[in-house]
Amino acid sequence: MTQFFQVHPDNPQRRLVFQAAEILRKSGVIVYPTDSAYALGCRIGERAALDRIRTLRQLDARHHFTLACRSVSEIASYARISDPAYRLIRACTPGPYTFILPGTKLVPKRLMHPKQRTIGIRVPNSPIAQALLEQLEEPLMTTTLLLPGDDYPMTDPEEIRKQLARQVDLVIDGGFGTLEPTTLVDLTEDVPEVLRVGLGDPGVFQ
């Protein structure tokens, strides 16, 4: 059965955040709010949960998954970052940006791009997401809640609850989400490349 938590967007209830983290620790798949669109999430090492998300979104092996991290310092454990890239990330986080970077050995191969060995990394500026990451004490494997055939992410928690009943273990209602995903930036080369313009200002990288 899909659980449904109504969590305050600015002051998340600690009890509900703890319960959400416990669901993740038990191989759960959740829907949670970020500083851009709603997202699907699971723990990094949970193969079965990842497969559920792949099936739900009909993703192929080339899809770039993202790790939602608490801070820039945590990113350094999961991605190789040059000094210029580090300065850019630090200036833009927390915020609605996702950065493509080479993954480290701590990232399971099934999460990375099969040929490039890259991974998406972000630090969300969302009290709910940050509280969940603090409680979990590790990054969250995440991807935008964009269902097959849809042009935009789902924004209404009640509609998400109805449509994904029995397909996810928890929906966290943090209010209406936005229609825009993060701005996606490739930092694998010396010159940043904006791959997708979203909520974050792309002018920072031009």
ROSE-4610 file (N, C-alpha, C; in Angstrom, 1 decimal, always signed):
// ROSE-4610
residu = [M/M/M/T/T/T/Q/Q/Q/F/F/F/F/F/F/Q/Q/Q/V/V/V/H/H/H/P/P/P/D/D/D/N/N/N/P/P/P/Q/Q/Q/R/R/R/R/R/R/L/L/L/V/V/V/F/F/F/Q/Q/Q/A/A/A/A/A/A/E/E/E/I/I/I/L/L/L/R/R/R/K/K/K/S/S/S/G/G/G/V/V/V/I/I/I/V/V/V/Y/Y/Y/P/P/P/T/T/T/D/D/D/S/S/S/A/A/A/Y/Y/Y/A/A/A/L/L/L/G/G/G/C/C/C/R/R/R/I/I/I/G/G/G/E/E/E/R/R/R/A/A/A/A/A/A/L/L/L/D/D/D/R/R/R/I/I/I/R/R/R/T/T/T/L/L/L/R/R/R/Q/Q/Q/L/L/L/D/D/D/A/A/A/R/R/R/H/H/H/H/H/H/F/F/F/T/T/T/L/L/L/A/A/A/C/C/C/R/R/R/S/S/S/V/V/V/S/S/S/E/E/E/I/I/I/A/A/A/S/S/S/Y/Y/Y/A/A/A/R/R/R/I/I/I/S/S/S/D/D/D/P/P/P/A/A/A/Y/Y/Y/R/R/R/L/L/L/I/I/I/R/R/R/A/A/A/C/C/C/T/T/T/P/P/P/G/G/G/P/P/P/Y/Y/Y/T/T/T/F/F/F/I/I/I/L/L/L/P/P/P/G/G/G/T/T/T/K/K/K/L/L/L/V/V/V/P/P/P/K/K/K/R/R/R/L/L/L/M/M/M/H/H/H/P/P/P/K/K/K/Q/Q/Q/R/R/R/T/T/T/I/I/I/G/G/G/I/I/I/R/R/R/V/V/V/P/P/P/N/N/N/S/S/S/P/P/P/I/I/I/A/A/A/Q/Q/Q/A/A/A/L/L/L/L/L/L/E/E/E/Q/Q/Q/L/L/L/E/E/E/E/E/E/P/P/P/L/L/L/M/M/M/T/T/T/T/T/T/T/T/T/L/L/L/L/L/L/L/L/L/P/P/P/G/G/G/D/D/D/D/D/D/Y/Y/Y/P/P/P/M/M/M/T/T/T/D/D/D/P/P/P/E/E/E/E/E/E/I/I/I/R/R/R/K/K/K/Q/Q/Q/L/L/L/A/A/A/R/R/R/Q/Q/Q/V/V/V/D/D/D/L/L/L/V/V/V/I/I/I/D/D/D/G/G/G/G/G/G/F/F/F/G/G/G/T/T/T/L/L/L/E/E/E/P/P/P/T/T/T/T/T/T/L/L/L/V/V/V/D/D/D/L/L/L/T/T/T/E/E/E/D/D/D/V/V/V/P/P/P/E/E/E/V/V/V/L/L/L/R/R/R/V/V/V/G/G/G/L/L/L/G/G/G/D/D/D/P/P/P/G/G/G/V/V/V/F/F/F/Q/Q/Q]
num = [1/1/1/2/2/2/3/3/3/4/4/4/5/5/5/6/6/6/7/7/7/8/8/8/9/9/9/10/10/10/11/11/11/12/12/12/13/13/13/14/14/14/15/15/15/16/16/16/17/17/17/18/18/18/19/19/19/20/20/20/21/21/21/22/22/22/23/23/23/24/24/24/25/25/25/26/26/26/27/27/27/28/28/28/29/29/29/30/30/30/31/31/31/32/32/32/33/33/33/34/34/34/35/35/35/36/36/36/37/37/37/38/38/38/39/39/39/40/40/40/41/41/41/42/42/42/43/43/43/44/44/44/45/45/45/46/46/46/47/47/47/48/48/48/49/49/49/50/50/50/51/51/51/52/52/52/53/53/53/54/54/54/55/55/55/56/56/56/57/57/57/58/58/58/59/59/59/60/60/60/61/61/61/62/62/62/63/63/63/64/64/64/65/65/65/66/66/66/67/67/67/68/68/68/69/69/69/70/70/70/71/71/71/72/72/72/73/73/73/74/74/74/75/75/75/76/76/76/77/77/77/78/78/78/79/79/79/80/80/80/81/81/81/82/82/82/83/83/83/84/84/84/85/85/85/86/86/86/87/87/87/88/88/88/89/89/89/90/90/90/91/91/91/92/92/92/93/93/93/94/94/94/95/95/95/96/96/96/97/97/97/98/98/98/99/99/99/100/100/100/101/101/101/102/102/102/103/103/103/104/104/104/105/105/105/106/106/106/107/107/107/108/108/108/109/109/109/110/110/110/111/111/111/112/112/112/113/113/113/114/114/114/115/115/115/116/116/116/117/117/117/118/118/118/119/119/119/120/120/120/121/121/121/122/122/122/123/123/123/124/124/124/125/125/125/126/126/126/127/127/127/128/128/128/129/129/129/130/130/130/131/131/131/132/132/132/133/133/133/134/134/134/135/135/135/136/136/136/137/137/137/138/138/138/139/139/139/140/140/140/141/141/141/142/142/142/143/143/143/144/144/144/145/145/145/146/146/146/147/147/147/148/148/148/149/149/149/150/150/150/151/151/151/152/152/152/153/153/153/154/154/154/155/155/155/156/156/156/157/157/157/158/158/158/159/159/159/160/160/160/161/161/161/162/162/162/163/163/163/164/164/164/165/165/165/166/166/166/167/167/167/168/168/168/169/169/169/170/170/170/171/171/171/172/172/172/173/173/173/174/174/174/175/175/175/176/176/176/177/177/177/178/178/178/179/179/179/180/180/180/181/181/181/182/182/182/183/183/183/184/184/184/185/185/185/186/186/186/187/187/187/188/188/188/189/189/189/190/190/190/191/191/191/192/192/192/193/193/193/194/194/194/195/195/195/196/196/196/197/197/197/198/198/198/199/199/199/200/200/200/201/201/201/202/202/202/203/203/203/204/204/204/205/205/205/206/206/206]
x = [+0.8/+0.0/+0.9/+0.5/+1.2/+0.9/+1.9/+1.6/+1.7/+1.1/+1.0/+1.2/+2.3/+2.7/+2.5/+1.8/+1.7/+2.8/+3.9/+5.0/+5.1/+5.3/+5.4/+6.6/+6.4/+7.5/+8.7/+8.5/+9.5/+10.1/+9.2/+9.6/+9.1/+9.8/+9.4/+9.3/+8.2/+8.0/+9.1/+9.9/+10.9/+10.4/+9.3/+8.7/+8.4/+7.9/+7.5/+8.8/+9.8/+11.0/+11.7/+11.7/+12.3/+11.6/+10.3/+9.5/+9.8/+10.0/+10.3/+11.7/+12.6/+14.0/+13.9/+13.1/+13.0/+12.4/+11.4/+10.9/+12.0/+12.8/+13.9/+14.9/+15.2/+16.1/+15.6/+14.3/+13.7/+13.4/+14.2/+14.2/+13.0/+12.5/+11.3/+11.6/+10.6/+10.6/+9.7/+10.2/+9.3/+9.2/+8.2/+8.0/+8.2/+9.1/+9.3/+9.5/+9.3/+9.4/+10.9/+11.3/+12.6/+12.4/+13.5/+13.3/+12.9/+12.8/+12.2/+11.0/+11.0/+9.9/+9.9/+8.8/+8.7/+9.6/+10.2/+11.1/+10.8/+11.3/+11.3/+12.7/+12.7/+13.9/+14.0/+15.2/+15.5/+17.0/+17.4/+18.8/+19.7/+20.9/+21.9/+22.0/+22.1/+22.5/+21.3/+20.1/+18.9/+18.6/+19.0/+18.8/+17.4/+16.6/+15.2/+14.4/+14.7/+14.1/+14.4/+15.7/+16.1/+15.3/+15.2/+14.5/+13.0/+12.4/+11.0/+10.9/+11.9/+11.9/+12.1/+13.0/+13.2/+11.9/+11.2/+10.0/+8.9/+8.8/+7.8/+8.0/+9.2/+9.5/+9.9/+10.0/+10.4/+11.7/+12.7/+14.0/+14.9/+15.8/+16.8/+18.1/+19.0/+20.3/+21.1/+20.8/+21.6/+21.1/+20.1/+19.5/+20.5/+20.7/+21.6/+20.8/+21.0/+20.5/+21.2/+20.6/+21.2/+21.3/+22.4/+22.5/+22.2/+21.2/+20.9/+21.7/+22.6/+23.5/+23.2/+23.7/+23.5/+24.4/+25.6/+26.5/+27.5/+28.3/+29.3/+30.4/+30.7/+31.7/+31.3/+30.0/+29.6/+29.7/+29.5/+29.6/+31.0/+32.0/+33.4/+33.6/+32.8/+33.0/+32.4/+31.5/+30.8/+31.1/+31.8/+32.2/+33.6/+34.3/+35.6/+35.4/+35.8/+35.6/+36.9/+37.0/+38.2/+38.0/+39.0/+38.9/+38.0/+38.0/+37.0/+35.6/+35.4/+34.0/+33.6/+34.5/+34.1/+33.7/+34.4/+34.0/+32.6/+32.3/+31.0/+29.9/+30.1/+29.1/+28.9/+29.9/+29.8/+29.0/+29.2/+28.5/+27.0/+26.6/+25.3/+24.5/+25.1/+24.4/+24.3/+23.2/+22.1/+21.2/+20.7/+19.8/+19.4/+18.6/+17.9/+18.8/+20.0/+20.9/+21.3/+21.5/+22.1/+23.4/+24.4/+25.7/+26.1/+26.6/+27.1/+28.6/+29.0/+30.4/+30.9/+32.2/+32.6/+32.4/+31.8/+31.6/+32.8/+32.8/+33.9/+33.5/+34.3/+34.1/+32.9/+32.6/+31.5/+30.1/+30.0/+28.8/+28.6/+27.6/+27.3/+27.3/+27.9/+28.0/+26.6/+25.6/+24.3/+23.6/+24.2/+23.6/+24.3/+25.4/+26.2/+25.9/+26.2/+26.1/+27.0/+26.5/+27.2/+28.6/+28.7/+29.9/+30.8/+30.1/+30.9/+31.2/+30.6/+30.8/+30.6/+29.5/+29.2/+27.9/+27.7/+26.6/+26.1/+24.8/+24.2/+24.4/+24.7/+24.8/+24.1/+23.4/+22.7/+22.6/+22.5/+22.3/+21.0/+19.8/+18.6/+18.4/+17.8/+17.5/+16.1/+15.8/+14.5/+14.6/+13.9/+14.0/+13.6/+12.6/+12.1/+13.2/+13.7/+14.8/+16.0/+16.4/+17.6/+17.4/+16.2/+15.9/+16.0/+15.4/+15.4/+16.9/+17.7/+19.1/+19.9/+19.6/+20.3/+19.9/+18.6/+18.2/+18.7/+18.8/+19.3/+20.8/+21.5/+23.0/+23.7/+23.1/+23.8/+23.0/+23.6/+22.8/+21.6/+20.7/+19.5/+19.5/+19.4/+19.3/+17.9/+18.0/+16.8/+16.6/+15.4/+15.1/+13.8/+13.6/+12.4/+11.1/+10.0/+8.8/+8.1/+8.6/+8.1/+7.7/+6.4/+5.9/+5.9/+5.9/+6.0/+4.8/+5.1/+4.1/+3.8/+4.3/+4.0/+5.1/+4.7/+5.6/+6.2/+5.4/+5.9/+5.8/+6.5/+6.5/+5.1/+4.7/+3.5/+3.7/+2.7/+2.8/+1.9/+0.8/-0.2/-0.1/+0.3/+0.5/-0.7/-1.9/-3.1/-3.2/-2.9/-2.9/-1.8/-0.7/+0.4/+0.0/-0.6/-1.1/-2.0/-3.0/-3.9/-3.3/-2.5/-1.9/-0.9/-0.1/+1.0/+0.6/-0.6/-1.0/-0.6/+0.1/+0.6/+1.9/+2.3/+3.6/+4.8/+4.5/+5.5/+5.1/+6.1/+5.8/+5.4/+5.7/+5.4/+5.4/+4.4/+4.3/+4.4/+5.4/+5.5/+4.9/+3.8/+3.1/+3.8/+4.5/+5.1/+4.5/+3.3/+2.6/+2.8/+2.2/+2.3/+3.8/+4.2/+5.5/+5.5/+6.7/+6.8/+6.8/+6.6/+6.6/+8.0/+9.0/+10.3/+11.2/+12.0/+13.1/+14.3/+15.4/+16.6/+17.3/+18.1/+19.0/+20.1/+20.4/+21.4/+22.7/+23.8/+25.1/+26.1/+26.8/+27.8/+29.2/+29.8/+31.1/+32.2/+32.1/+33.1/+34.3/+34.1/+35.2/+35.5/+36.5/+37.0/+36.0/+35.2/+34.1/+32.8/+32.0/+30.7/+29.8/+28.9/+27.9/+26.5/+25.7/+24.3/+23.5/+23.1/+22.4/+20.9/+20.4/+18.9/+18.7/+17.9/+17.6/+16.3/+16.4/+15.3/+15.2/+14.9/+14.6/+15.9/+17.0/+18.2/+18.7/+19.3/+19.7/+20.9/+20.8/+22.0/+23.1/+22.8/+23.7/+25.0/+25.0/+26.1/+27.2/+26.9/+27.8/+28.2/+27.8/+28.1/+29.1]
y = [-1.2/+0.0/+1.2/+2.2/+3.5/+4.4/+4.8/+5.7/+7.1/+8.0/+9.4/+10.3/+11.1/+12.0/+13.4/+14.2/+15.6/+16.3/+16.8/+17.3/+18.8/+19.6/+21.1/+21.4/+22.3/+22.5/+23.3/+24.1/+24.8/+24.3/+23.6/+23.0/+21.5/+20.7/+19.3/+18.6/+17.9/+17.2/+16.0/+16.1/+15.1/+13.7/+13.4/+12.1/+11.5/+12.4/+11.9/+11.7/+12.6/+12.5/+11.2/+10.9/+9.6/+8.4/+8.4/+7.3/+7.2/+8.3/+8.3/+7.6/+8.0/+7.4/+5.9/+5.5/+4.0/+3.3/+3.9/+3.2/+3.1/+4.1/+4.0/+2.9/+2.8/+1.7/+0.3/+0.2/-1.1/-1.3/-0.8/-0.9/-0.3/+0.8/+1.4/+2.4/+2.7/+3.8/+4.9/+6.1/+7.2/+8.3/+9.1/+10.4/+11.5/+12.4/+13.5/+14.8/+16.0/+17.3/+17.7/+18.5/+19.1/+20.6/+21.3/+22.7/+23.0/+21.9/+22.0/+21.1/+20.0/+19.2/+18.1/+17.4/+16.2/+15.1/+14.2/+13.3/+11.9/+10.9/+9.5/+9.3/+8.5/+8.3/+6.9/+6.4/+5.2/+5.2/+4.3/+4.2/+3.8/+4.2/+3.9/+2.5/+1.6/+0.2/-0.7/-0.2/-1.0/-1.3/-2.5/-2.9/-3.0/-3.7/-3.9/-2.6/-1.7/-0.4/+0.4/+0.3/+1.0/+0.4/-0.9/-1.6/-1.2/-1.0/-0.5/+0.9/+1.8/+3.1/+3.1/+2.2/+2.1/+1.7/+0.7/+0.2/+1.3/+2.0/+3.0/+4.1/+4.5/+5.6/+5.1/+3.8/+3.2/+3.7/+3.7/+4.2/+3.1/+3.6/+2.6/+2.7/+1.9/+1.9/+3.1/+4.0/+5.2/+6.4/+6.2/+7.3/+7.7/+9.0/+9.5/+9.6/+8.7/+8.9/+10.0/+10.5/+11.5/+11.1/+11.6/+11.4/+12.8/+12.8/+14.0/+14.0/+15.0/+15.0/+16.2/+16.1/+17.1/+18.3/+18.2/+19.3/+19.0/+20.1/+19.9/+18.9/+19.0/+18.1/+16.6/+16.3/+15.0/+14.5/+15.5/+15.2/+14.6/+15.1/+14.7/+13.2/+12.6/+11.1/+10.3/+10.9/+10.1/+10.6/+11.7/+12.2/+12.8/+12.7/+13.3/+14.8/+15.7/+17.1/+17.9/+18.6/+19.5/+20.7/+21.5/+22.7/+23.7/+24.0/+24.9/+24.4/+23.1/+22.5/+22.7/+22.5/+22.6/+24.0/+25.0/+26.4/+26.7/+26.2/+26.4/+25.8/+24.5/+23.8/+24.5/+24.9/+25.6/+26.9/+27.6/+28.9/+28.7/+27.5/+27.2/+26.3/+25.9/+24.9/+25.5/+25.1/+24.3/+25.1/+24.4/+25.0/+24.0/+24.5/+23.6/+23.3/+22.8/+22.4/+20.9/+20.2/+18.9/+18.9/+18.3/+18.3/+16.9/+16.8/+15.5/+15.5/+14.4/+14.3/+12.9/+12.6/+11.2/+10.6/+9.4/+8.8/+8.2/+8.0/+7.3/+5.8/+5.1/+3.7/+3.5/+4.5/+4.4/+4.3/+4.7/+4.7/+3.4/+2.6/+1.4/+1.6/+0.7/+0.8/+0.9/+0.3/+0.3/+1.7/+2.6/+3.9/+4.9/+4.5/+5.4/+5.1/+6.1/+5.9/+4.8/+3.8/+2.6/+2.8/+3.8/+4.1/+5.2/+6.3/+7.4/+7.3/+6.4/+6.2/+7.6/+8.2/+9.5/+9.4/+10.3/+10.3/+11.7/+11.9/+13.2/+13.5/+14.7/+15.1/+16.4/+16.5/+17.7/+17.9/+19.2/+19.5/+20.3/+19.7/+20.4/+21.5/+22.6/+23.7/+23.5/+22.4/+22.1/+21.6/+22.2/+21.8/+20.3/+19.9/+18.5/+17.5/+17.8/+17.0/+17.0/+18.2/+18.2/+17.5/+17.6/+16.9/+15.4/+14.9/+13.5/+13.0/+13.8/+13.4/+13.3/+14.3/+14.3/+13.1/+12.7/+11.5/+10.3/+10.2/+9.0/+8.9/+10.0/+10.0/+9.4/+9.6/+9.2/+9.8/+9.9/+10.5/+9.6/+10.2/+9.5/+9.4/+8.2/+8.0/+8.6/+9.5/+10.2/+10.5/+10.7/+11.1/+11.8/+12.7/+13.5/+12.6/+13.0/+12.3/+12.7/+12.1/+12.4/+11.0/+10.8/+9.5/+9.3/+8.1/+7.9/+8.5/+9.2/+9.9/+11.3/+11.7/+13.1/+14.0/+15.3/+16.3/+17.0/+17.0/+17.7/+16.8/+17.1/+16.4/+16.6/+15.6/+15.7/+16.7/+17.5/+18.6/+18.5/+17.8/+17.7/+16.4/+16.6/+15.4/+14.4/+14.9/+14.1/+13.3/+13.9/+13.2/+12.1/+12.5/+11.6/+10.4/+10.6/+9.5/+8.6/+9.2/+8.3/+7.5/+8.2/+7.6/+6.5/+6.7/+5.8/+4.9/+4.8/+3.9/+2.5/+1.9/+0.5/+0.4/+1.5/+1.5/+2.1/+2.9/+3.4/+3.2/+3.3/+3.0/+4.2/+5.4/+6.6/+7.8/+8.6/+9.9/+11.0/+11.9/+13.0/+14.2/+14.7/+15.9/+17.1/+17.9/+19.1/+20.3/+20.2/+21.2/+21.0/+21.9/+21.7/+21.9/+21.0/+21.2/+22.1/+22.3/+23.1/+22.1/+22.8/+22.0/+21.9/+22.6/+22.7/+21.7/+21.0/+20.2/+21.1/+20.5/+21.3/+21.6/+22.6/+22.9/+21.9/+21.2/+20.1/+20.6/+20.4/+21.0/+19.9/+19.7/+18.7/+19.4/+18.8/+19.4/+18.4/+17.5/+16.5/+17.0/+18.2/+18.8/+20.1/+20.8/+22.0/+23.1/+23.1/+24.1/+23.5/+24.1/+23.6/+23.6/+22.6/+22.6/+22.4/+23.3/+23.3/+22.3/+21.2/+20.2/+20.4/+21.0/+21.3/+22.5/+23.4/+24.6/+24.3/+24.5/+24.3/+25.4/+25.1/+26.2/+27.0/+26.4/+27.2/+28.1/+29.2/+30.2/+29.6/+29.4/+28.8/+29.8/+31.1/+32.2/+32.0/+31.4/+31.2/+30.4/+29.6/+28.7/+29.2/+30.4/+31.0/+32.1]
z = [+0.0/+0.0/+0.0/-0.8/-0.8/+0.3/+1.1/+2.2/+1.7/+2.4/+2.0/+3.2/+3.2/+4.3/+3.8/+4.6/+4.4/+5.3/+4.6/+5.3/+5.1/+6.1/+6.0/+5.1/+4.1/+3.1/+3.7/+4.8/+5.4/+6.7/+7.4/+8.7/+8.8/+8.1/+8.0/+9.3/+9.6/+10.8/+11.0/+12.0/+12.2/+12.2/+12.8/+12.9/+11.5/+10.6/+9.3/+8.4/+8.6/+7.9/+8.3/+9.6/+10.1/+9.5/+9.4/+8.8/+7.3/+6.6/+5.2/+5.0/+5.8/+5.7/+6.0/+6.9/+7.2/+6.1/+5.4/+4.2/+3.1/+2.9/+2.0/+2.4/+3.7/+4.2/+4.0/+3.9/+3.7/+2.2/+1.3/-0.1/-0.8/-0.2/-0.7/-1.8/-2.6/-3.6/-3.2/-3.2/-2.7/-3.8/-3.7/-4.4/-3.4/-3.7/-2.8/-3.5/-2.8/-3.5/-3.4/-4.5/-4.5/-4.7/-5.0/-5.3/-6.7/-7.5/-8.9/-8.9/-9.7/-9.8/-8.8/-8.6/-7.8/-8.4/-7.5/-8.0/-7.4/-8.1/-7.5/-6.9/-5.8/-5.1/-4.5/-4.3/-3.6/-3.1/-2.3/-1.8/-3.0/-2.9/-4.0/-4.3/-3.3/-3.5/-3.7/-3.8/-3.9/-5.4/-5.8/-7.2/-7.6/-6.7/-6.9/-7.0/-6.1/-6.1/-7.4/-7.8/-9.1/-10.3/-10.3/-11.4/-11.4/-10.2/-10.2/-10.8/-10.5/-11.1/-12.6/-13.0/-14.5/-15.2/-14.6/-15.2/-15.2/-14.0/-13.9/-14.9/-15.2/-16.1/-17.5/-17.6/-18.9/-19.4/-18.6/-18.8/-19.4/-20.4/-20.9/-20.2/-20.6/-19.9/-20.0/-21.0/-21.2/-20.3/-19.6/-18.7/-17.7/-17.5/-16.4/-15.1/-14.2/-12.9/-12.1/-11.1/-10.3/-8.8/-8.2/-6.7/-6.1/-5.3/-4.5/-3.2/-3.1/-1.9/-1.0/+0.2/+1.2/+1.0/+0.4/+0.3/-0.8/-1.1/-2.1/-1.6/-0.3/+0.2/+0.1/+0.2/+0.0/-1.5/-2.4/-3.8/-4.1/-3.5/-3.8/-3.6/-2.8/-2.5/-3.7/-4.5/-5.5/-6.9/-7.1/-8.4/-8.4/-9.5/-9.6/-10.2/-9.4/-9.7/-9.8/-10.9/-11.1/-10.3/-10.1/-9.3/-9.9/-11.3/-11.8/-11.7/-11.8/-11.7/-10.2/-9.3/-7.9/-7.6/-8.1/-7.8/-8.4/-9.6/-10.2/-9.4/-9.0/-8.2/-6.9/-6.3/-5.0/-5.1/-6.2/-6.4/-6.7/-7.2/-7.6/-6.7/-5.6/-4.8/-3.3/-2.6/-3.1/-4.1/-5.1/-6.1/-7.1/-8.1/-9.1/-10.3/-10.0/-11.0/-10.9/-12.0/-12.0/-12.8/-12.3/-12.9/-13.3/-14.6/-15.1/-14.8/-14.1/-13.7/-13.8/-13.9/-13.8/-12.4/-12.4/-11.1/-10.5/-9.2/-8.5/-8.3/-7.6/-7.4/-6.4/-5.7/-4.7/-5.4/-6.7/-7.4/-8.1/-7.9/-8.6/-10.1/-10.8/-12.3/-12.9/-12.4/-13.0/-12.9/-12.0/-12.0/-13.0/-13.5/-14.3/-15.8/-16.6/-18.1/-18.5/-19.2/-19.5/-20.2/-21.0/-21.8/-21.2/-20.8/-20.3/-18.8/-18.1/-16.6/-15.9/-16.2/-15.6/-14.8/-13.9/-13.0/-12.8/-12.7/-12.3/-10.8/-10.5/-9.1/-8.8/-7.7/-7.4/-5.9/-5.4/-4.0/-4.0/-3.7/-3.7/-2.6/-3.0/-2.0/-1.5/-0.9/-0.4/+1.0/+2.0/+3.4/+3.5/+2.8/+2.9/+2.4/+1.2/+0.6/+1.5/+2.0/+2.9/+4.2/+4.8/+6.0/+5.8/+4.7/+4.3/+4.1/+3.4/+3.2/+4.5/+5.4/+6.7/+7.5/+7.5/+8.2/+7.6/+6.3/+5.6/+5.7/+5.8/+6.0/+4.8/+3.6/+2.4/+1.2/+0.0/-1.1/-1.4/-2.1/-2.6/-4.1/-4.6/-6.0/-6.5/-7.5/-7.8/-9.3/-9.7/-11.1/-11.1/-12.0/-12.1/-12.3/-11.6/-11.8/-13.1/-14.2/-15.5/-16.1/-16.2/-16.6/-18.1/-18.6/-20.0/-20.8/-21.8/-22.6/-22.1/-20.9/-20.4/-20.9/-21.1/-21.5/-20.3/-19.2/-18.0/-16.8/-15.7/-14.5/-13.8/-13.0/-12.2/-11.1/-10.8/-9.8/-8.6/-8.7/-7.7/-6.9/-5.6/-4.8/-4.7/-4.7/-4.7/-5.9/-7.1/-8.4/-8.4/-7.9/-7.8/-7.0/-5.9/-5.0/-5.7/-6.5/-7.2/-8.3/-9.1/-10.3/-10.0/-8.9/-8.6/-7.4/-7.0/-6.0/-6.3/-5.3/-5.4/-6.3/-6.8/-7.6/-6.9/-5.9/-5.0/-3.6/-2.7/-1.3/-0.5/-0.9/-0.2/-1.1/-0.9/-1.6/-0.5/-0.6/+0.4/-0.2/+0.4/-0.1/+0.6/-0.2/+0.3/-0.4/-0.9/-1.7/-3.2/-4.0/-5.4/-5.9/-6.8/-7.4/-8.6/-9.2/-10.4/-11.6/-12.8/-14.1/-14.6/-14.0/-14.6/-13.9/-14.6/-14.0/-13.7/-13.2/-13.0/-14.3/-14.3/-15.4/-15.4/-16.5/-16.6/-17.2/-16.5/-17.0/-17.0/-18.2/-18.3/-17.9/-16.8/-16.3/-16.5/-17.5/-17.7/-18.5/-19.2/-20.0/-19.4/-19.9/-19.4/-19.5/-20.6/-20.8/-20.4/-19.5/-19.2/-20.4/-20.5/-21.5/-20.9/-21.2/-20.7/-21.6/-21.1/-21.9/-21.8/-20.8/-20.7/-19.8/-20.3/-19.6/-18.7/-17.4/-16.5/-15.6/-14.3/-13.4/-13.0/-13.0/-12.7/-13.9/-13.5/-14.6/-15.3/-16.6/-17.4/-17.7/-17.4/-17.7/-16.9/-15.8/-14.9/-15.7/-16.6/-17.3/-18.7/-19.0/-20.4/-20.3]
